[in-house]
Amino acid sequence: MAAKIVRGEYYHATVKDRPGEGYRLLAELASSGVNLLAFSAVPVGQDQTQLVLFPADQAKFLKAVESAGITVTGPHHALLIRGDDKLGSITEIHRKLFDARINVYASSGVTAECGRFGYVVYVKDQDFEAALNILGA
């Protein structure tokens, strides 16, 4: 099966870098019925962490964070890619973007024992639509 590439909309929330902050946000979203397609946490400075959240339903997500008093920024765009895990899968994605002179400025991926992979690719806003087209999304 070829990789499935879709437009991903994500939001950031910046929290204090201390135990339980990510859990509190994730628990609040789960209790509100918010499904996340992807999530990551990255340190930003000495005492803060940026949570990156890709909600399946943006309206439900925005309602949940508003009612919880959580400040988010976004939406921003990224490519969400899923496919069968085989040698070179990610290489081919990067080759197509390289051939089109589109810079990948960040990415993150994971494989699963069931033989599948998930991958998030971030490109500049001005390159986003071209990246979608190049990759056949």
Long-range contacts (C-beta under 8 A, 24 or more apart in sequence): 1-83, 1-84, 2-83, 3-81, 3-82, 3-83, 3-84, 3-89, 3-93, 4-81, 4-82, 4-83, 5-79, 5-80, 5-81, 5-93, 5-132, 5-135, 5-136, 5-137, 6-79, 6-80, 6-81, 6-137, 7-77, 7-79, 7-80, 7-132, 7-137, 8-37, 8-38, 8-54, 8-77, 8-78, 8-79, 8-80, 8-120, 9-54, 9-55, 9-58, 9-74, 9-75, 9-76, 9-77, 10-38, 10-52, 10-53, 10-54, 10-74, 10-75, 10-76, 10-77, 10-78, 11-52, 11-53, 11-55, 11-61, 11-65, 11-72, 11-73, 11-74, 11-75, 11-76, 12-50, 12-51, 12-52, 12-53, 12-72, 12-73, 12-74, 12-76, 13-50, 13-51, 13-53, 13-65, 13-70, 13-71, 13-72, 13-73, 14-44, 14-48, 14-49, 14-50, 14-51, 14-71, 15-48, 15-49, 15-51, 16-47, 16-48, 16-49, 17-43, 17-46, 17-47, 17-48, 17-49, 18-47, 21-49, 22-49, 22-51, 25-51, 25-70, 28-64, 28-65, 28-68, 28-70, 29-53, 29-55, 29-61, 29-64, 29-65, 32-60, 32-63, 32-64, 32-67, 32-68, 33-60, 33-64, 34-60, 34-61, 34-64, 37-80, 38-80, 38-118, 38-120, 40-108, 40-120, 54-78, 54-80, 54-120, 77-125, 77-128, 78-120, 78-121, 78-122, 78-123, 79-120, 79-121, 79-122, 79-123, 79-131, 79-132, 79-135, 79-137, 80-118, 80-119, 80-120, 81-117, 81-118, 81-119, 81-120, 81-121, 81-135, 82-116, 82-117, 82-118, 82-119, 83-116, 83-117, 84-115, 84-116, 84-117, 85-111, 85-112, 85-115, 85-116, 85-117, 89-117, 90-117, 90-119, 93-119, 93-121, 93-135, 96-134, 96-135, 97-121, 97-123, 97-131, 97-134, 97-135, 99-134, 100-130, 100-131, 100-134, 102-127, 102-130, 102-131, 102-134, 103-127
